[in-house]
Amino acid sequence: MGATTLGALIGGAIDNMSGDDGVADGAMIGAITANVLKVAVPVIATYLVGWAVLRGIEQAADRLMEKGQTA
């Protein structure tokens, strides 16, 4: 099942639980949210991995410089 369909089902179920008159608006919001998350989550994950790698390189360089000064 696609993320858009799953988001629409979850959004519709949440909207139905709140007691509103229709389910369609919740399904549309859920589908749109699922599509936004399909793009945003990989971008955020890539950014975090890149940040962690650069942070590790920075720490490794600091340790190498520290060892070079003490020797």
C-alpha positions in Angstrom: 0.0 0.0 0.0 1.4 3.4 -1.0 2.3 6.1 1.5 -0.3 8.4 0.0 -3.1 5.8 0.5 -1.9 5.0 4.0 -1.8 8.7 4.9 -5.3 9.2 3.5 -6.6 6.3 5.5 -5.0 7.4 8.7 -6.2 11.0 8.1 -9.7 9.9 7.4 -9.8 7.7 10.5 -8.5 10.5 12.7 -11.0 12.9 11.2 -13.8 10.4 11.7 -12.9 10.0 15.3 -13.2 13.7 16.0 -16.9 13.6 15.0 -16.7 15.9 12.0 -19.4 15.5 9.4 -17.1 14.2 6.6 -14.0 12.1 6.2 -12.8 13.5 2.9 -11.1 16.6 4.3 -9.1 14.5 6.8 -8.2 12.0 4.0 -6.9 14.9 1.8 -4.9 16.3 4.6 -3.4 12.9 5.4 -2.5 12.3 1.8 -0.8 15.7 1.4 1.1 15.1 4.7 2.2 11.7 3.5 3.5 13.2 0.2 5.4 16.0 2.1 6.9 13.5 4.4 8.1 11.3 1.5 10.2 14.2 0.4 11.2 15.8 3.8 12.3 12.6 5.7 15.0 11.6 3.2 16.3 15.2 3.0 16.5 15.5 6.8 18.1 12.0 7.1 20.7 12.9 4.5 21.5 16.2 6.2 21.9 14.5 9.6 24.2 11.8 8.3 26.3 14.5 6.5 26.5 16.6 9.6 27.6 13.6 11.7 30.3 12.7 9.2 31.6 16.3 9.1 31.5 16.4 12.9 33.5 13.1 13.1 36.1 14.5 10.6 36.4 17.6 12.7 37.0 15.7 15.9 39.5 13.4 14.2 41.4 16.4 12.9 41.4 18.0 16.3 42.8 14.8 17.9 45.5 14.6 15.2 46.5 18.2 15.8 46.5 17.7 19.5 48.9 14.7 19.2 51.2 16.6 16.9 51.5 19.5 19.4 52.3 17.2 22.4 55.0 15.2 20.6 
